[in-house]
Amino acid sequence: MLQDPRTIRYYQKLTDALVDLWNRGYRFDDLRIYIDGYLAALRYTNSLESYLLHRLEEEAVRYMRDPSNFELMVMPEPESDYY
């Protein structure tokens, strides 16, 4: 579980981007490449300690492997007052 506030923010941004990419038609291979690039950018800029980057990668891959995160959410229609 992530506990560092900066790591959590990076995780939230990353997972939001993964869902957006999925909804735009990209698939798991593309998402994995995106994760790798995102983490490489964080490594290059020294934004996080290496152990936090490793933990972030584990959590992002775990998120990606859970199919329930990529199901299309259907909003229920509100009930009408007409009888």
C-alpha positions in Angstrom: 0.0 0.0 0.0 1.3 3.4 -0.9 1.7 5.9 2.0 3.8 8.7 0.7 1.6 11.6 -0.4 3.7 12.4 -3.6 3.7 8.8 -4.6 -0.1 8.6 -4.1 -0.6 11.6 -6.3 1.6 10.1 -9.1 -0.4 6.8 -8.7 -3.7 8.7 -9.1 -2.5 10.5 -12.2 -1.1 7.3 -13.7 -4.2 5.3 -13.1 -6.5 8.0 -14.4 -4.4 8.2 -17.5 -4.5 4.4 -17.9 -8.3 4.4 -17.8 -8.5 7.3 -20.2 -6.1 5.5 -22.7 -8.2 2.3 -22.4 -11.4 4.2 -23.1 -9.7 5.7 -26.2 -9.0 2.3 -27.6 -5.5 1.4 -26.4 -4.9 -2.1 -25.0 -2.8 -3.7 -22.3 0.5 -3.8 -24.2 0.1 0.0 -24.9 -0.7 0.6 -21.2 2.3 -1.3 -20.1 4.5 0.8 -22.4 2.9 4.0 -21.0 3.6 2.8 -17.4 7.2 2.2 -18.3 7.6 5.6 -19.9 5.9 7.3 -17.0 8.2 5.6 -14.5 11.3 6.3 -16.7 10.4 10.0 -16.6 10.1 9.9 -12.8 13.5 8.2 -12.5 15.1 10.6 -14.9 13.9 13.6 -12.9 14.7 12.0 -9.5 11.1 12.8 -8.4 10.9 9.9 -6.0 13.3 7.6 -4.2 14.0 4.3 -6.0 12.1 2.2 -3.4 9.0 4.4 -3.9 9.3 4.1 -7.7 9.5 0.3 -7.3 6.4 0.4 -5.1 4.6 2.7 -7.5 5.4 0.3 -10.4 4.0 -2.7 -8.4 0.8 -0.9 -7.6 0.3 0.4 -11.2 0.8 -3.1 -12.7 -1.6 -4.5 -10.1 -4.1 -1.9 -11.0 -3.7 -2.7 -14.7 -4.2 -6.4 -14.2 -7.5 -6.0 -12.4 -10.1 -6.1 -15.2 -12.8 -4.4 -13.0 -10.8 -1.1 -13.3 -11.4 -1.0 -17.1 -15.1 -1.9 -17.2 -17.3 0.7 -18.8 -19.3 2.4 -16.1 -23.0 2.7 -17.1 -24.9 5.3 -15.3 -28.4 4.2 -14.2 -31.2 6.2 -15.6 -33.2 8.1 -13.0 -36.7 6.9 -12.4 -39.4 9.1 -13.8 -42.4 10.3 -11.8 -44.8 9.3 -14.5 -47.0 6.3 -13.9 
